Amino acid sequence: MENARKEVRARCAHLRLLVRKGTVVPLFLTNPYLQAEVVMFGALDDLFAKTGITPKDVDILIVNCSLFCPTPSLTSMIINHYKMKPSIQNYNLGGMGCSAGVVSIALANDLLKARKNCNAVVLSTENITMNWYMGKRKSMLLSNTLFRMGCGAVLLTNKPSFRKSAKYRLLHVVRTHLGHRDDAYKSIYEEQDAEGIRGVALAREIPTVAGDAITVNLKTLGPLVLPAGEKLKFVWNWVERKLLKRHVKPFVPNFRKVFQHFCIHTGGRGVIDALEKQLSLSEKDIEPSRWSLRRWGNVSSSSIWYELEYIEGKGRMNQGDKVWQLAFGSGFKCNSAVWQAL
């Protein structure tokens, strides 16, 4: 991974040198394939080194990248590079937005339930080079300043031999899609501006839509994870509002009684602030999200893994702790994954 980082730094330094010399370097002329290789192969090299598995031990490969969907696919690029076995099952998810990391985890979980004694590698990445907006529309320019290229790789397995070395157990995955609503569907939308220049428009309604999406998501997740006391409070609040017609605020369960750590997708400062308020989280709870946004920008679906690494790096993860990964994406989607540290 260090060699990959050196290569990226060297190429960035070269581009800066060209700019200083007055040479215009259009971003779409930089090689998105090379960029994808640098981050994907770097993440996978680290994963293989840390887990002790080889590329030929991978039975299922899932890659999600929303904007860069080449032919052959990114999974084929990985299979070719590492010379993986012909029987590998590969899935390439595109256009799923920033919440696709949890979608990939859900897919891997379902596949592992259907197949015994298998290793599944999930790789979440984003590549914005070919989708850099060159126009003047403000709602599209915002994505240029917010989004960055990132990558995270995870190994999921149902092999008994990994029971002692596994770091986490996947407890729940809950997926919500508000695509039936026009405002949600259009809140993150790829289109052309008045001059015919293509880009991704980010609507001002995103924080509101995200709030609605998480409300729906929590209606499913809450009963799965909340203690009995919080459930009773929620039910009584519903009775007061709906049956007794009392003017009381909707009850927000205390999820800090359930989760010790929160990995909230770095959708932007406004999204993080809104969730901090809506879920009554502390500054320490959202620290991983704010740090990741400040340090790396919005690295799309891989952001929840950057945040988990931050928590581990701070030495805060203890055996038995529960982690809530919460991600939002175009469509509009809100997806949750709950893990327990082993």
N, C-alpha and C positions, 0 to 999 in steps of 0.2 A: 504493500500500500504506500510506503514511503517513496518508492521509485515512481509510482503513479503520480503522487503529489508533486514530486520534483519535475516531472514532465509537464504537468499542468502549469506550474509556476514558470517554467522556461518558456512555454508557448505564450503565456500572458505577458511576460517580459518582452518577448519578441513583438507582440502586437503593440505594446506601449511604445516601443522604440520606433515602429513604423508611424504611429500617430505623432510622436514628437518631431519626426522628420517631415511631417506634412502629408504623409501618404494616407489616403482614405481607405479604410479596410471595412467593406460592407460585412456585417455580421453573418449574412446568409452565405458568404463565401468560406467561412470557417467550416471545418469538417465535422458535422454532427455525428458521423459514424465513429470518428476517432474519439470524440468526447464521450460517447456512450461506452466505448471500449475501456477508456481510462477509468471511469467510475464503476462500471459493472464488474470488470475483471479485478479491479482493486478490492472491491467489497467481497467478491467471491474468494479471492486469494486469502483474505483475512479469515473468512468463514471456514474455509477448508483447513487452515492452519490451527484455528482455535478449537474446532470440533474433532479434528483427526480423521474426518472422512475424506475420500478421494472423489473426484468428479464422476468416476464410474460407479460410485455407491449411491448416486442420486437416482431415484426412481420416478420422481415427479418434479417438474420444473415449471414454476409459474412466474411470469414477469408482467408487471403492470407499468405502463408508461402512457400517459394520456395524450400527449401531443406529437410524439415522434413514433410513427408506426411504419417502418421501412419494410421492403420486401427484398430478400427473405426477412423474417421477423427477428426481433431481438433474442427470442429464445433460440432460434436457429443459429444466430451469431455466437451465442454462448456454447451451444452444443458443438459447433464446429471448432471453436477455439480450444475447448477442453477435451474434445474427442470423446464425448459421452456415449454410452451404450445405445444401440439402435432401438431397444425396447422402452426407452424413456418416454413418459407421457409429458408433453409440453403444452402449455397454455399461455397465450399472449393476449393480455387485456389492454385495450386502447380506448381512449375517449371517456374513461370512467372518473376522471377528475382526481382531486386531492384525497378523497376517501377510499381510493382503490386499494390501498394497502390492506385495509380491513377486509375488503371484498376478496382479496387474494388469500388472506388468512382463512376466511370462511370457506372458500373453494378448496383449499388444501385440507382443511378439517373434514369436509365432506368426503373427499377422495380417500383420506386415510381411514375413515370409518368403513369404506367399501373395500379397501385393500389392506391386508395384514402384512406386518413386517416390512414396512416401506419407509424410505426417507423422502421428504418433500422439501425442496428449497424454494422459498418465496423471495423474489427480488423486486423491490419497489424503487423506481427511479423516475426522473423527469429530464427532458432535454428541450430547451426553449429556443435553441438557435434558429431553427427554420420557421419559428412562429414569432420571431421578434417583430414588433409592430413599428413600422417606419412612417406612420402618418402623424396627424395632428389632433385626433379626437382624444380628449382627456380621459374618458372612461376606458379607452384601450391603452393609452400610455401608462396607466397605473400598473398594469401587469408587468411592464418592462422594469419598473422600479421595485416591485415586490417579489417576483418569482426568481428563483435561482435553480441551478442544476444540482441535484443531490442523488444519493443512492444508499439503500440499506438492504442487507441480505440476512435472511433468517432461516434456520433449519428447524423443521417440525418433523417429528418421527413418532411412530408407534412401536418401534423395536424395543423389546424388553432390555436389551443390552445397554440402552441409554438411560435406563431408569435412574441410576445413581448419579450420572453426570448432567442430567437435564437441569436447566436453570429455572424454567417456569412451566406451569401447567395451564392450558387454555381452559377457562371455565365457561365463558359465555361469549357469543357473538350475536349482536342485534343490529339489523339493518332497516333503515327507513328511507323511503323514496317519496318525494312530494312532486313528482313529475306531472301529476294531474292538474297542478295549479300553474297557470300561465306565468304569474309573477315569479314563482320559484324556478320554473323551467328556463326563463329568460334572464335570471339573475347573473349567471355566468354563461356567456354565449359567444361562440365564434362566428364572426360575420365580417362583411366588408363595410368600410366607411363610405362617405359620400364620394370619395375619389377612387373607390374600388380597391383600396388597400385592406388586406385581410388582417384581422387581429382578434383578440379575445376581450370582449367588453365586460367590465365588472360594474354591476348596478349598485346604486346606493342602498337598495333594499336588502343587501346580503345579510347584515346583522339581524334584521327583523325576520327574514326567512330562516336564518340559522336558528334563531330562538324558537320559531314555530316547529322546526324540524326536530330539535332536541326535545321539545315537549312531547311530541309523538313518540320519539325513541324511548324516552324515560317511562312512558306508560307500559312498555313491554319490559324494559330492563329493570325497573323498580321492583316489581313483584319477585324477580329472580334473585335479587341481591339484598334488599332492605330487611332489617330486623323487624320482628313482629310489632314493636312499639311504633315505628315509623309508618308501617302499613296501616295501623289502626288510626293514627292521626290523619293520614291521607283520606281514609274512608269517611271519617267523621267530618272532615272539611268538605268533602264532596256532598255529603248529606245536607250540611248547612247551606251550601250554595245552591244546590240543585233542587232539593226537596223542601227545605224550610225557607228558602228564598231570602236568606240573610245576606247582608252586604259585607262579606268577609273576603279577605285576600286569598287567592289560591295557595294551598299549602305546598311549600317546597321542602321535600325530605332532606335530611342532613346526610349527604353522601359521604361526609368525612367520617361518619361512624362505620362505614363499610370499607372505604378505600383509603389506603395510606399514601398513595401516589397517584398523580394525575398527569397524563400526557395528552394535552389539548392541542389539536392541530393549529399550526401557526398561520392561520388564514389572514392575519393582519391584527394590528393593535386594537381596532374597533371590535373585532370578533372576540378577542381574548378578554377585553374589558367587559363586554356584554355577558360573557359566560361566567366571569368572576363574580359579577353582580347577581346573575340569575341563579347560580348554584351556591352562592354565599361561601365562596372559597377564599382562603387566605392568600396573602402575597407569596408565602412559601409554597403553597399548592401550585400556583401558576408560574413560579419561578422558572421551571424547565422550559415552558413555552415561551416566556419572554426572552430568556437567554438564547434559545434556538432562533427565534425571529431576529433578534439583534445581531447574532453572530453569523448566521447562515442565510437569513432571509426565508421566504416561503419556499421550501424545497419539496413542496407538494406532498405526495403520499408517503415519502420517506421521513417526514418531519417527526412522526410519532416515535420512530426508532432513534433519531437524534436525541430526543428528549429522554427516552429510556436510558440511553447511554450516559446522559448527563446525570441522571439520578444515581446510576451505578457508580459513576466516577466520583461523586460526592460521598460515597460510602453510606448512603441512606437506605439502601435496600436490605431488608432483613428477612430471614426465613419466615414464611407464612404471610408476608405482606401481600396485599392485593393492589393491582395496578389497573386503572381505568384509562384505556386509550380511546379518545374521542376525536373523530375526523369528519370533516365536511367536504362535499365535492359537488361539482356541477351536476345538474339534473333536476332537482336539487336533492342531494343525499346527506344523511347523517348516520354514521355507523359507529358502533361501540364494540370494543373487545375488552374482556376482563381476564386478567392473568393472575396467578398466584405464584409467588416466589417459593422455590423448593429448597 
